[in-house]
Amino acid sequence: MDARPLYRQLADHYLGAIRMGTLVHGERMPSVRAMMRLHDVSLSTALQVCRQLESEGWIEARPRSGYFVRQPKRLAMPPLEEPDIGQPLDPAQYVGIHARVSEFIAQGRRHPPKINLSGARAAADLYPSLQLKNAAVRALRRDPDMLVRAAPPGGNPQFRAVLAKRAMASGLVLNADELIVTHGCIEALNLALRAVAQPGDTIAVESPTFYGLLQILESLGLRALEIPTSANTGISVEALELAMQTYDDIKAVVVVPHLQNPLGSIMPDAHKQRLVRLCEQHGIPLIEDDTYSALADVETPLNALKAWDRSGNVIYCASLHKILAPGMRLGWMAAGRWHARVAMLKYTQTRDNEEWSQAAAAEFLASTDYDRHLRRLRAALRGQRERMAEGIAANFPLGTRLTVPEGGITLWVELPDKLSAKDVFDAALREGILFAPGSMFSNSGRFEHFMRVSCGGRHSDDLDAAMRRLGDIVGSLARKAA
């Protein structure tokens, strides 16, 4: 039997709805009389529910209008500062990023964590496993020879057709034959870079950026030019334009315009248009990684950079890895004027992807079940982000900075007084807590005091306890460093 007072039980019920995104900022709460009818409680109990939530900062009373959901208290935490676009740019060989990432992975395996906050994917039970399994069974029943014949060039025709149709929501008008199915977005980025650059060339990237991209650059012998990037608006187009005027060997620009990893920024349409036009004017290929856009908390789908492409200069790369099924590793790309070269490179490197998973995904993507899945996934992640941000605000010391993105799976946290995230990482791992230190996302040395924290896991008492302990570690190390 629940020992909590009835008003506390009901307050927690509504708090859960707020955290899950069922009740959103600015939305009106049920009236006191509606609560009385709905829960069969007294006026006194209903008022206690509202006053409790109000005292905790989750709702606010408006004269003659009732109670409304408010922004949570944690928004008082200072946001990340805008980058200094005047900082010196240094094209560097990404020597050592493989070793750094390998050591991070090895440490996690040597000390398996109890709480893993290092990933950038949702919990397995947030993906539609049963529906995908049933779709896979039906696909094999329809075409039992699928597993014993060669896969079609470019990918399963039905899969590419439904991808092209879905892409229309992002402002893209593509023929299915323009699409090439890949092993996730990582292979798509590999192919794009191989198509447009040679060892020794310079590639402009966001700073910070996804460490997987840094690994690709190192493995291909490419140099990276880090461009300052905002947690609000993405890559600085001004700084990129200056770099293009300064360096004459930039062979490509790689960006994540929506929910950039690790910052979580979403590039405004005006910036996207300027970026596409700038790259086109300079004859520099623009490689777009659109892995996360379906996880944005927006009513209308976000326009891809390629929506403004009129010359085939944008190579569009995307994936279902984060939004549908991490185990399938399904990615795809539209390579514009490099289509023939990318198709040849794909054939040379890995041949065509197996067809069964594509056929299963095609059936699911073509149904309204996919849209329902995305709505549920976004709502769950929204609640988990708020819970994690609340945990950071409540437990981390003064001076911690955080900008909560409008979607996605991770948070990018700046530690106070430039505290070493590596020191925090080592101490946390000894306690069974794993996160991704900022040093993995750049070779510039500018992000040693940052950490990326996953919001993909389900809420639990163990997770709350881990956040409290992580805050204690940060606070203890900050006091020692003072």
C-alpha positions as a printed NumPy array, in Angstrom:
array([[  0.   ,   0.   ,   0.   ],
       [  1.3  ,   3.457,  -0.883],
       [  2.209,   5.242,   2.36 ],
       [  2.413,   8.689,   0.752],
       [ -0.39 ,  11.173,   1.484],
       [ -3.036,  11.224,  -1.218],
       [ -2.164,  14.785,  -2.29 ],
       [  1.501,  13.727,  -2.749],
       [  0.483,  10.714,  -4.842],
       [ -1.597,  12.948,  -7.121],
       [  1.119,  15.608,  -7.274],
       [  3.619,  12.95 ,  -8.374],
       [  1.108,  11.728, -10.952],
       [  0.987,  15.181, -12.566],
       [  4.726,  15.667, -12.12 ],
       [  5.281,  12.476, -14.104],
       [  3.08 ,  13.843, -16.895],
       [  5.108,  17.072, -16.956],
       [  8.432,  15.213, -17.053],
       [  7.233,  12.922, -19.824],
       [  6.069,  15.879, -21.896],
       [  2.389,  14.947, -21.71 ],
       [  1.81 ,  18.303, -20.049],
       [  4.123,  20.882, -21.629],
       [  5.348,  24.353, -20.71 ],
       [  2.541,  26.904, -20.964],
       [ -0.259,  24.318, -20.955],
       [ -3.154,  24.777, -18.552],
       [ -3.468,  22.279, -15.705],
       [ -6.819,  20.636, -14.967],
       [ -8.846,  22.966, -12.767],
       [ -9.289,  22.262,  -9.053],
       [-12.887,  21.225,  -9.669],
       [-11.816,  18.968, -12.543],
       [ -9.29 ,  17.274, -10.225],
       [-12.003,  16.769,  -7.62 ],
       [-14.242,  15.021, -10.154],
       [-11.474,  13.095, -11.891],
       [ -9.857,  11.693,  -8.744],
       [-12.868,  11.776,  -6.409],
       [-11.048,  13.909,  -3.83 ],
       [-11.996,  16.84 ,  -1.658],
       [-11.43 ,  20.507,  -2.461],
       [ -8.714,  20.598,   0.21 ],
       [ -6.792,  17.696,  -1.381],
       [ -7.043,  19.155,  -4.888],
       [ -5.734,  22.512,  -3.636],
       [ -2.855,  20.758,  -1.825],
       [ -1.875,  19.074,  -5.099],
       [ -1.669,  22.392,  -6.911],
       [  0.113,  24.173,  -4.075],
       [  2.674,  21.382,  -3.788],
       [  3.511,  21.522,  -7.491],
       [  3.596,  25.318,  -7.324],
       [  5.993,  25.296,  -4.339],
       [  8.311,  22.93 ,  -6.257],
       [  8.334,  25.27 ,  -9.246],
       [  6.483,  23.028, -11.72 ],
       [  3.297,  25.09 , -12.121],
       [  2.297,  28.71 , -11.621],
       [ -0.997,  30.392, -10.765],
       [ -2.299,  33.058, -13.121],
       [ -4.997,  35.462, -11.875],
       [ -8.499,  34.391, -12.918],
       [ -7.022,  31.756, -15.251],
       [ -5.95 ,  28.82 , -13.089],
       [ -2.672,  26.911, -12.93 ],
       [ -0.249,  26.519, -15.845],
       [  2.837,  24.378, -16.378],
       [  5.943,  26.52 , -16.057],
       [  9.542,  26.134, -17.105],
       [ 11.324,  24.026, -14.443],
       [ 13.579,  25.666, -11.897],
       [ 16.72 ,  24.339, -13.462],
       [ 16.488,  26.936, -16.231],
       [ 18.056,  29.339, -13.738],
       [ 21.295,  27.452, -14.431],
       [ 23.458,  29.606, -16.717],
       [ 23.507,  28.49 , -20.363],
       [ 26.645,  27.69 , -22.315],
       [ 28.487,  30.755, -23.561],
       [ 28.558,  31.549, -27.252],
       [ 31.859,  30.56 , -28.912],
       [ 34.561,  33.094, -29.656],
       [ 34.498,  33.273, -33.439],
       [ 37.681,  35.301, -33.39 ],
       [ 39.77 ,  32.515, -31.888],
       [ 42.721,  31.309, -33.979],
       [ 41.93 ,  28.402, -36.281],
       [ 44.437,  25.594, -36.338],
       [ 44.258,  22.878, -39.001],
       [ 45.745,  19.88 , -37.223],
       [ 46.404,  16.245, -37.935],
       [ 44.026,  14.232, -35.801],
       [ 46.853,  12.101, -34.514],
       [ 45.903,  10.451, -31.248],
       [ 42.112,  10.528, -31.451],
       [ 42.034,   6.772, -32.155],
       [ 44.184,   6.154, -29.099],
       [ 42.059,   8.461, -26.949],
       [ 38.781,   6.843, -27.96 ],
       [ 40.275,   3.347, -27.698],
       [ 41.441,   4.052, -24.156],
       [ 37.994,   5.356, -23.236],
       [ 36.377,   2.164, -24.553],
       [ 39.001,  -0.039, -22.888],
       [ 38.492,   1.619, -19.503],
       [ 34.748,   1.057, -19.762],
       [ 35.345,  -2.625, -20.482],
       [ 37.892,  -3.034, -17.696],
       [ 35.442,  -1.475, -15.227],
       [ 31.927,  -2.307, -16.486],
       [ 29.721,   0.567, -15.269],
       [ 26.566,   0.187, -13.24 ],
       [ 25.205,   3.38 , -14.81 ],
       [ 26.253,   4.088, -18.407],
       [ 25.751,   7.728, -19.413],
       [ 28.217,   7.63 , -22.3  ],
       [ 26.041,   6.582, -25.229],
       [ 23.887,   8.516, -27.679],
       [ 20.969,   6.172, -28.175],
       [ 17.711,   5.505, -26.356],
       [ 16.974,   2.557, -24.11 ],
       [ 16.142,  -0.606, -26.054],
       [ 12.547,  -0.691, -24.814],
       [ 11.869,   2.699, -26.432],
       [ 12.286,   1.155, -29.886],
       [  9.509,  -0.877, -31.591],
       [ 11.148,  -4.314, -31.354],
       [  7.978,  -6.417, -31.61 ],
       [  6.606,  -4.501, -34.585],
       [  9.94 ,  -4.733, -36.398],
       [ 10.172,  -8.447, -35.662],
       [  6.706,  -9.027, -37.096],
       [  7.545,  -6.915, -40.149],
       [ 10.737,  -8.949, -40.675],
       [  8.815, -12.246, -40.494],
       [  6.245, -11.007, -43.002],
       [  8.975,  -9.794, -45.351],
       [ 10.658, -13.2  , -45.368],
       [  7.365, -14.978, -45.907],
       [  6.655, -12.795, -48.924],
       [ 10.114, -13.316, -50.367],
       [ 11.818, -16.424, -48.896],
       [ 14.724, -16.217, -51.371],
       [ 15.803, -12.86 , -49.962],
       [ 18.514, -14.43 , -47.798],
       [ 20.044, -16.579, -50.531],
       [ 20.311, -14.176, -53.454],
       [ 22.535, -11.171, -53.999],
       [ 21.223,  -7.879, -52.648],
       [ 20.089,  -5.34 , -55.266],
       [ 22.534,  -2.535, -56.168],
       [ 22.014,   0.579, -54.066],
       [ 19.558,  -1.105, -51.694],
       [ 16.082,  -2.593, -51.503],
       [ 13.815,  -0.678, -53.953],
       [ 10.858,  -0.467, -51.54 ],
       [ 13.094,   0.797, -48.756],
       [ 14.61 ,   3.5  , -50.946],
       [ 11.171,   4.499, -52.217],
       [  9.735,   4.999, -48.741],
       [ 12.88 ,   6.891, -47.661],
       [ 12.476,   9.239, -50.62 ],
       [  8.814,   9.751, -49.746],
       [  9.569,  10.418, -46.072],
       [ 12.345,  12.861, -47.057],
       [  9.768,  15.157, -48.656],
       [  8.823,  16.314, -45.146],
       [ 12.358,  17.714, -44.803],
       [ 12.078,  19.71 , -48.029],
       [ 13.861,  17.122, -50.191],
       [ 12.672,  16.026, -53.619],
       [ 14.629,  12.863, -54.391],
       [ 14.264,   9.971, -56.78 ],
       [ 14.652,   6.591, -55.078],
       [ 17.435,   5.761, -57.552],
       [ 19.451,   8.696, -56.145],
       [ 19.664,   6.98 , -52.749],
       [ 22.382,   4.571, -51.631],
       [ 21.789,   2.422, -48.538],
       [ 24.752,   2.263, -46.16 ],
       [ 25.865,   0.614, -42.917],
       [ 24.701,   3.49 , -40.747],
       [ 25.665,   7.126, -41.1  ],
       [ 29.317,   6.359, -40.312],
       [ 29.75 ,   4.527, -43.613],
       [ 27.885,   7.303, -45.429],
       [ 30.31 ,   9.904, -44.018],
       [ 33.258,   7.676, -44.932],
       [ 32.041,   7.381, -48.506],
       [ 31.317,  11.103, -48.793],
       [ 34.792,  12.082, -47.579],
       [ 36.52 ,   9.517, -49.791],
       [ 34.594,  10.855, -52.762],
       [ 35.656,  14.493, -52.347],
       [ 39.038,  14.47 , -50.573],
       [ 42.496,  12.91 , -50.623],
       [ 44.97 ,  12.259, -47.766],
       [ 46.485,  15.53 , -46.584],
       [ 43.431,  17.626, -47.503],
       [ 41.742,  19.891, -44.953],
       [ 38.124,  19.345, -43.872],
       [ 36.194,  22.039, -41.977],
       [ 34.274,  20.555, -39.021],
       [ 32.232,  21.85 , -36.129],
       [ 33.986,  22.399, -32.808],
       [ 33.216,  20.407, -30.738],
       [ 32.152,  17.554, -33.   ],
       [ 31.286,  13.848, -32.828],
       [ 34.41 ,  11.818, -32.069],
       [ 33.396,   9.23 , -34.691],
       [ 33.962,  11.868, -37.365],
       [ 37.385,  12.632, -35.91 ],
       [ 38.233,   8.932, -36.122],
       [ 37.2  ,   8.861, -39.783],
       [ 39.369,  11.88 , -40.557],
       [ 42.382,  10.33 , -38.871],
       [ 41.892,   6.997, -40.618],
       [ 41.697,   8.739, -44.016],
       [ 44.761,  10.893, -43.369],
       [ 42.745,  14.124, -43.522],
       [ 43.388,  17.309, -41.572],
       [ 40.585,  18.976, -39.638],
       [ 39.913,  22.671, -39.3  ],
       [ 37.725,  23.274, -36.238],
       [ 35.123,  26.001, -36.724],
       [ 33.511,  27.599, -33.61 ],
       [ 30.01 ,  26.229, -33.073],
       [ 27.148,  27.571, -30.954],
       [ 24.939,  25.459, -28.711],
       [ 22.021,  27.516, -30.024],
       [ 22.569,  28.07 , -33.752],
       [ 25.233,  25.58 , -34.82 ],
       [ 28.369,  26.253, -36.818],
       [ 29.422,  29.899, -37.162],
       [ 28.909,  30.741, -40.843],
       [ 30.952,  33.912, -40.323],
       [ 33.946,  31.998, -38.947],
       [ 33.646,  29.44 , -41.748],
       [ 33.613,  32.171, -44.378],
       [ 36.768,  33.686, -42.86 ],
       [ 38.404,  30.253, -42.875],
       [ 37.586,  29.816, -46.562],
       [ 39.242,  33.148, -47.285],
       [ 42.307,  32.184, -45.217],
       [ 42.877,  28.55 , -46.225],
       [ 42.881,  27.546, -49.872],
       [ 42.929,  23.775, -49.307],
       [ 39.532,  23.176, -47.642],
       [ 38.028,  20.305, -49.594],
       [ 34.751,  19.804, -47.689],
       [ 32.614,  21.045, -44.805],
       [ 30.912,  18.507, -42.509],
       [ 28.03 ,  19.631, -40.289],
       [ 25.17 ,  18.225, -38.196],
       [ 22.513,  20.956, -38.616],
       [ 19.923,  19.431, -36.279],
       [ 20.64 ,  18.428, -32.66 ],
       [ 24.368,  18.596, -33.271],
       [ 26.415,  15.995, -31.42 ],
       [ 27.45 ,  16.874, -28.702],
       [ 26.002,  20.42 , -28.412],
       [ 22.376,  19.726, -29.358],
       [ 22.085,  22.91 , -31.438],
       [ 19.524,  23.396, -34.206],
       [ 20.603,  25.619, -37.07 ],
       [ 18.031,  28.275, -38.079],
       [ 16.8  ,  28.118, -41.674],
       [ 18.46 ,  31.434, -42.511],
       [ 21.828,  30.018, -41.407],
       [ 21.267,  26.849, -43.414],
       [ 20.543,  28.834, -46.546],
       [ 23.656,  30.995, -46.047],
       [ 25.808,  27.927, -45.442],
       [ 24.615,  26.132, -48.578],
       [ 25.131,  29.259, -50.674],
       [ 28.6  ,  29.926, -49.189],
       [ 29.851,  26.414, -49.936],
       [ 28.402,  26.544, -53.439],
       [ 30.064,  29.899, -54.164],
       [ 33.455,  28.546, -53.08 ],
       [ 32.987,  25.211, -54.854],
       [ 33.43 ,  23.308, -51.587],
       [ 31.28 ,  20.189, -51.026],
       [ 28.942,  20.361, -48.031],
       [ 28.425,  17.047, -46.234],
       [ 25.252,  16.975, -44.119],
       [ 24.815,  14.47 , -41.27 ],
       [ 21.075,  14.427, -40.532],
       [ 21.016,  11.615, -37.983],
       [ 18.958,  13.283, -35.269],
       [ 16.392,  15.629, -36.848],
       [ 13.416,  13.296, -36.234],
       [ 14.066,  13.631, -32.489],
       [ 13.513,  17.415, -32.433],
       [ 10.597,  18.724, -30.369],
       [  8.973,  20.626, -33.215],
       [  5.524,  20.513, -34.754],
       [  6.807,  20.799, -38.33 ],
       [  9.728,  18.645, -39.576],
       [ 13.005,  20.535, -39.928],
       [ 14.249,  21.405, -43.405],
       [ 17.466,  19.67 , -44.401],
       [ 20.388,  21.703, -45.73 ],
       [ 19.948,  19.843, -48.993],
       [ 16.514,  21.444, -49.376],
       [ 18.394,  24.572, -50.544],
       [ 20.793,  22.648, -52.811],
       [ 20.346,  23.515, -56.481],
       [ 23.623,  22.215, -57.908],
       [ 24.133,  18.828, -56.241],
       [ 26.826,  20.303, -53.969],
       [ 25.309,  18.89 , -50.749],
       [ 25.935,  15.247, -49.886],
       [ 23.088,  14.218, -47.613],
       [ 23.759,  11.447, -45.062],
       [ 21.146,  10.048, -42.683],
       [ 20.454,   7.055, -40.481],
       [ 17.727,   5.126, -38.685],
       [ 20.221,   4.071, -36.015],
       [ 19.117,   6.538, -33.324],
       [ 15.439,   6.865, -34.194],
       [ 14.255,   3.359, -35.075],
       [ 16.621,   0.418, -34.536],
       [ 20.261,   0.617, -33.39 ],
       [ 20.688,  -3.087, -34.111],
       [ 19.856,  -2.73 , -37.814],
       [ 22.552,  -0.122, -38.562],
       [ 20.588,   1.234, -41.529],
       [ 21.872,   4.442, -43.086],
       [ 21.439,   6.094, -46.455],
       [ 22.754,   8.958, -48.528],
       [ 21.987,  11.154, -51.519],
       [ 25.371,  12.118, -52.937],
       [ 24.303,  14.745, -55.486],
       [ 26.878,  15.222, -58.248],
       [ 29.14 ,  12.611, -56.618],
       [ 26.537,   9.83 , -56.889],
       [ 28.449,   7.713, -59.42 ],
       [ 31.726,   7.973, -57.493],
       [ 30.075,   7.156, -54.162],
       [ 28.294,   4.16 , -55.703],
       [ 31.627,   2.878, -57.003],
       [ 33.317,   3.401, -53.627],
       [ 30.459,   1.633, -51.843],
       [ 30.814,  -1.359, -54.16 ],
       [ 34.589,  -1.379, -53.702],
       [ 34.53 ,  -1.176, -49.907],
       [ 31.585,  -3.186, -48.626],
       [ 29.299,  -4.186, -51.519],
       [ 25.544,  -3.808, -50.995],
       [ 23.819,  -4.091, -47.612],
       [ 21.852,  -7.227, -46.807],
       [ 18.212,  -6.832, -47.846],
       [ 16.121,  -8.429, -45.114],
       [ 16.396,  -5.584, -42.572],
       [ 15.674,  -3.041, -45.322],
       [ 12.481,  -4.856, -46.326],
       [ 11.309,  -4.975, -42.696],
       [ 12.106,  -1.301, -42.148],
       [ 10.377,  -0.337, -45.389],
       [  7.087,  -1.869, -44.242],
       [  7.254,  -0.146, -40.855],
       [  8.298,   3.242, -42.272],
       [  5.395,   3.163, -44.724],
       [  2.857,   2.787, -41.915],
       [  1.389,   5.231, -39.424],
       [  2.951,   3.057, -36.704],
       [  6.252,   4.779, -37.468],
       [  4.773,   8.226, -36.801],
       [  3.256,   7.   , -33.525],
       [  6.614,   5.506, -32.543],
       [  8.385,   8.818, -33.141],
       [  5.832,  10.728, -31.068],
       [  6.245,   8.3  , -28.162],
       [ 10.041,   8.331, -28.464],
       [ 10.223,  12.136, -28.506],
       [  7.905,  12.4  , -25.499],
       [  9.947,   9.877, -23.508],
       [ 13.247,  11.56 , -24.367],
       [ 11.819,  14.982, -23.515],
       [ 10.934,  13.775, -20.029],
       [ 14.301,  12.098, -19.588],
       [ 16.193,  15.221, -20.691],
       [ 14.272,  17.337, -18.202],
       [ 14.929,  14.822, -15.427],
       [ 18.658,  14.715, -16.202],
       [ 18.889,  18.51 , -16.457],
       [ 17.052,  18.795, -13.163],
       [ 19.507,  16.319, -11.617],
       [ 22.5  ,  18.327, -12.851],
       [ 21.044,  21.625, -11.596],
       [ 20.208,  20.139,  -8.206],
       [ 23.464,  18.259,  -7.612],
       [ 26.313,  19.955,  -9.481],
       [ 28.129,  22.928,  -7.91 ],
       [ 27.658,  26.593,  -8.694],
       [ 29.325,  27.587, -11.945],
       [ 28.14 ,  24.555, -13.908],
       [ 26.677,  25.563, -17.281],
       [ 24.09 ,  23.792, -19.399],
       [ 21.922,  24.602, -22.407],
       [ 19.106,  22.064, -22.703],
       [ 18.457,  21.263, -26.385],
       [ 15.025,  21.103, -27.98 ],
       [ 15.256,  17.384, -28.616],
       [ 17.781,  14.589, -28.801],
       [ 19.46 ,  12.13 , -26.474],
       [ 22.383,  13.929, -24.81 ],
       [ 23.344,  16.951, -22.724],
       [ 26.616,  18.901, -23.051],
       [ 27.727,  20.147, -19.636],
       [ 30.433,  22.692, -18.824],
       [ 32.11 ,  22.047, -15.464],
       [ 32.876,  24.969, -13.131],
       [ 36.298,  26.661, -12.968],
       [ 37.565,  24.654, -15.96 ],
       [ 37.627,  21.496, -13.847],
       [ 39.181,  18.557, -15.712],
       [ 36.462,  16.22 , -16.995],
       [ 39.115,  13.485, -17.214],
       [ 39.625,  13.684, -13.432],
       [ 35.858,  13.468, -12.947],
       [ 35.725,  10.571, -15.433],
       [ 38.354,   8.561, -13.548],
       [ 36.716,   9.125, -10.165],
       [ 33.213,   8.387, -11.487],
       [ 34.287,   5.186, -13.22 ],
       [ 35.677,   3.87 ,  -9.934],
       [ 32.135,   4.294,  -8.596],
       [ 30.535,   2.537, -11.577],
       [ 29.422,   5.649, -13.497],
       [ 30.499,   6.193, -17.122],
       [ 30.123,   9.329, -19.258],
       [ 31.928,  10.774, -22.293],
       [ 34.588,  13.402, -21.421],
       [ 34.828,  16.508, -23.584],
       [ 38.376,  15.743, -24.72 ],
       [ 36.929,  13.097, -27.067],
       [ 35.071,  15.708, -29.111],
       [ 37.961,  17.908, -30.182],
       [ 41.713,  17.988, -30.593],
       [ 41.889,  21.698, -29.801],
       [ 42.116,  21.292, -26.018],
       [ 39.219,  23.741, -25.592],
       [ 36.739,  21.224, -24.201],
       [ 38.733,  19.444, -21.483],
       [ 36.284,  20.788, -18.882],
       [ 33.123,  19.544, -20.618],
       [ 31.22 ,  16.266, -20.452],
       [ 28.518,  14.653, -22.581],
       [ 25.794,  12.905, -20.609],
       [ 23.232,  10.538, -22.102],
       [ 19.505,  11.007, -21.507],
       [ 18.579,   7.797, -23.308],
       [ 18.114,   5.621, -20.22 ],
       [ 14.847,   5.18 , -18.381],
       [ 14.397,   6.975, -15.061],
       [ 15.219,   4.915, -11.992],
       [ 16.245,   5.358,  -8.388],
       [ 19.716,   4.088,  -9.355],
       [ 20.   ,   6.784, -12.028],
       [ 18.96 ,   9.515,  -9.576],
       [ 21.503,   8.199,  -7.079],
       [ 24.209,   8.192,  -9.775],
       [ 23.493,  11.837, -10.599],
       [ 23.757,  12.76 ,  -6.935],
       [ 27.067,  10.91 ,  -6.669],
       [ 28.368,  12.46 ,  -9.88 ],
       [ 27.508,  15.903,  -8.503],
       [ 29.348,  15.056,  -5.272],
       [ 32.445,  14.053,  -7.249],
       [ 32.395,  17.256,  -9.295],
       [ 31.912,  19.343,  -6.15 ],
       [ 34.694,  17.569,  -4.257],
       [ 37.206,  17.907,  -7.085],
       [ 36.238,  21.559,  -7.623],
       [ 36.878,  22.33 ,  -3.943],
       [ 40.27 ,  20.619,  -4.065],
       [ 41.22 ,  22.582,  -7.188],
       [ 40.169,  25.926,  -5.655]])
